[in-house]
Amino acid sequence: MSSKESSPAQETSRRKSSEEIARASCEVVCQLGKPYHWIQSFVTDDKIYCIHIAESEELIREHARLGGFPINTVSEVKAVIDPMTSNLL
């Protein structure tokens, strides 16, 4: 699943460093007490897109709430397309 955070990335980075955000996310993952993996986040000019492996949208939203991360949309990834998908490699 991926989540799209609604606050501008630049504003978020002004308030917290990348290290602080990552540390907070990891601490919350440990607190959840359920299988949960934060894979990585992609920062654009106005949003942060986070990739998580979790059993439910509710768990992702709980991670965001406990970490103080804004969250707007949660989307379940149905398929992955990459260069290997082409069968040319």
N, C-alpha and C positions, 0 to 999 in steps of 0.2 A: 504494500500500500504506500501511497505517497501523500503527503499533506502539503498544502500551500498556505503559508503564513501570510496574513494580510497586511502586516505593518511593513513599511518600506525598509529594505535591507540596510540602507545607509543610516537611517535613524536607529535601527536596532544595533548596528555596529558602533554607533556613537555612544550608546548607553552601556553596552557590554562588549568586551573584546571577544574575538572568536574563541580564545582559550576559556574564558569564563562561561560562554554559552555551551561549549562542548563539555566542560566539567559539570555544569548544572544538569545537562541532559543525561550524562553517565550516572550521576548520583541518583536521579529520578528513576532511571532504569533499574538500579539496584533496589530501590524502595518499592517498586511495583509488585514484586513477589510473584510474577508470572512470566512465562517466556516472552521476551521482547528484545528486539534487536534494532538499534538505530544504526543504519548502514552509513549514510553520509547525507550532507546537505549541499545544495547548489545555491549560491548567492548571485542574484542579478541586481540590477540597479534599483528595483522597487519591490522585490519579493525574495523569500527564501523558500526553496523547495526541498523537502526532507523525505528521504527514503527510509521506511521502517518495515520490519517484518514483525507483525503482531497478529494475535488471534481475532481482533475485532477493532472496529472504528472507535468504540467506546474506550478501549484501552489506549489508543493513540491520543484521544482527546484527554484522557486522564493524565497521560505523560505531559501533554502541553499545559494542562491546568497546574499540575504540581511544579512544573519547571518555570511557570510564568511566561510561557511562549504563546503569542497570539496564534490562533489557528482559524482558518476560514473554511477550507475545503479538505475533505479526505476522499481520495479516490483509490479504489482497488485496482491494482495492475492486473490485467487479464492475460497479457502476453509480453514477451520481450523480443524486440527485433534488433539484430546487430549484424555485423559483417558475416558471421557464420550462417545466418539465416539464408544468405544468397546461394549457399552450396557451391560457391566459386572458390573458396579457400581450401 
